[in-house]
Amino acid sequence: MNNTKVNSIKYLARKVNYNGKIIGPCVVEIHEDGSVDCEPFSKETANTIYYNGIIIVCDRGVVLS
């Protein structure tokens, strides 16, 4: 998350499915414009919501079944 944008929400998830690759624990930052940054968890950060589950991140238009 090198280019932190002002309007975003951060989640710390136990696992993240990022375009089919399972990683975790991981910090997922969702920006107002719909872009998503995902990086391995390394330290506690302010205003990060803990999610005790799996977050699925995929390209726009992908239909999950």
Steps between C-alpha positions, in 0.01 A plus 500: 500500500751755389252756366259533790187676381289718729164322468556134568409221740759254634427145609732255669380155398611155608497389136458678166420341166671746265416405140510133592810509720442438873715718726477601861498660736466800275403869498251591227445869427195587290504848349207723410577458128465121531869420486635250752843460659594177672815430698612248759438606859816631667385732781194652663373817329245758609143484373528142373193280541569140603305246296502146637443328168595497134482807276475426127661754265461454124506705181193701402240298316597166653191306606541290812301179517 
